[in-house]
Amino acid sequence: MRIETKCLHEGYHPQNGEPRVLPIYQSTTYNYDSTEHIGQLFDLTAAGHMYSRISNPTVGAVEEKISALEGGIGALCTTSGQAASLISLLNIMKAGDHFISGSKVYGGTINLFAVTLKKFGIECTFVDQDASEEEIQQYFKPNTKALFGEVIANPAMTVLDIEKFANIAHRNQVPLIVDNTFATPILCRPIEFGADIVIHSTTKYMDGHAVQVGGVIVDSGNFDWSNGKFPEFTEPDQSYHGVIYTQNFGQAAYITKARVQLMRDFGTYPSANAAFLLNLGLETLPIRMERHCYNAEKVANHLNQSEKIEFVNYPALEGSPYYKLSKKYLPSGCSGVISFSIKGSREDAVKFIDSLNLASNVVHVADIRTLVLHPASSTHRQLTDQQLNAAGITPGLIRLSVGLESIDDIIEDIEQALAKI
Ligand SMILES: *Cc1c(COP(=O)(O)O)cnc(C)c1O
């Protein structure tokens, strides 16, 4: 199946007489014939749903679909993108460990990595992701356990050189974890370029309609967890009668451990209803992404020609420093998100935003409706000037998430707001 077909048909395969549309299995619990069978579930020697904090058939169908879209061997849905980032890392790290992240990542990710994980004893070093392999190599330490990056950074709109990051990670025997939220598997499948783990905030394009916060972790199945750096995968897990993840689950060691250990303990699993809504979004994802990219490219070109604009960040623009990387990793488009700066002060940027009529001023991005936001006074408000700079955010930066309205209406709205400054 091609990806458009997978969006409609993966994950749920109704048998004779069963509902055509994925049912909402609104049940916390599952019925078994014997105590012995339930005992086997707890020992992980039998497969099956036990309790909806760990798995559920509706969520499971969506996990299977997203895994197929990314080319993974398994996926785990979470209640938010933040929970996906957190679990993707805690699954392989503990207090005393260290990891490296590109500095062009989502503001919430920076808070999580720089402030909260630090309280757990896990240290993150942020690096210039455009630096050479040799330079990034210098930041690796014996306790470094992962390399992290964002395929298209929110809101800096930089493009990660995934193959470069994969090379560096693998040379150091650690996995590459990437956040593929803005690109979605429609525009980029990072596993094809060497990423080991892919995470998403499904709240964005995957849901697409701004109805449900969610996240997902996808496992490529390609990383060798028995290389000596990850004893938690090769030594018995006391909480499951001595299960050894690499031995019992082979290629699926990572994603199984994330579910049966961390999801069991943290309980950030989405409801069946949440997964049902996410599935509706996934069904139309390819056609939405195509139009988002088309509209955004028009808007980016339009803004680029305006005298009132200082710069436009959109990797598909020919003058963009990320143009070459975008052609390699995002050949069919760079999503609907653009960031740009208006000439003048921070106040001019705010005036422009407040003058828009069609575009909604909301704390959200990657929706079917055109949205606008001033990162420095909202999503990235907690960051210091230095962190803002590193994340590629100037005080006048505006994030515009181009929706599916008529391109003529979107451009007219921008024009009338520009005329007011
Ligand atoms: C929004 C976002 C997140 C966080 O996701 P939530 O679903 O809001 O928790 C992580 N990464 C990126 C790139 C995002 O845009």
The ligand as a Gaussian input file, in Angstrom:
#p B3LYP/6-31G(d) Opt

LIG

0 1
 C        3.202000      20.989000      20.172000
 C        4.478000      20.314000      20.031000
 C        4.948000      19.422000      21.016000
 C        4.201000      19.168000      22.298000
 O        3.024000      18.509000      22.021000
 P        1.679000      18.604000      22.919000
 O        0.759000      17.690000      22.199000
 O        1.259000      20.034000      22.907000
 O        2.051000      18.131000      24.280000
 C        6.150000      18.779000      20.785000
 N        6.853000      18.993000      19.664000
 C        6.443000      19.849000      18.701000
 C        7.263000      20.036000      17.483000
 C        5.244000      20.530000      18.847000
 O        4.848000      21.372000      17.890000

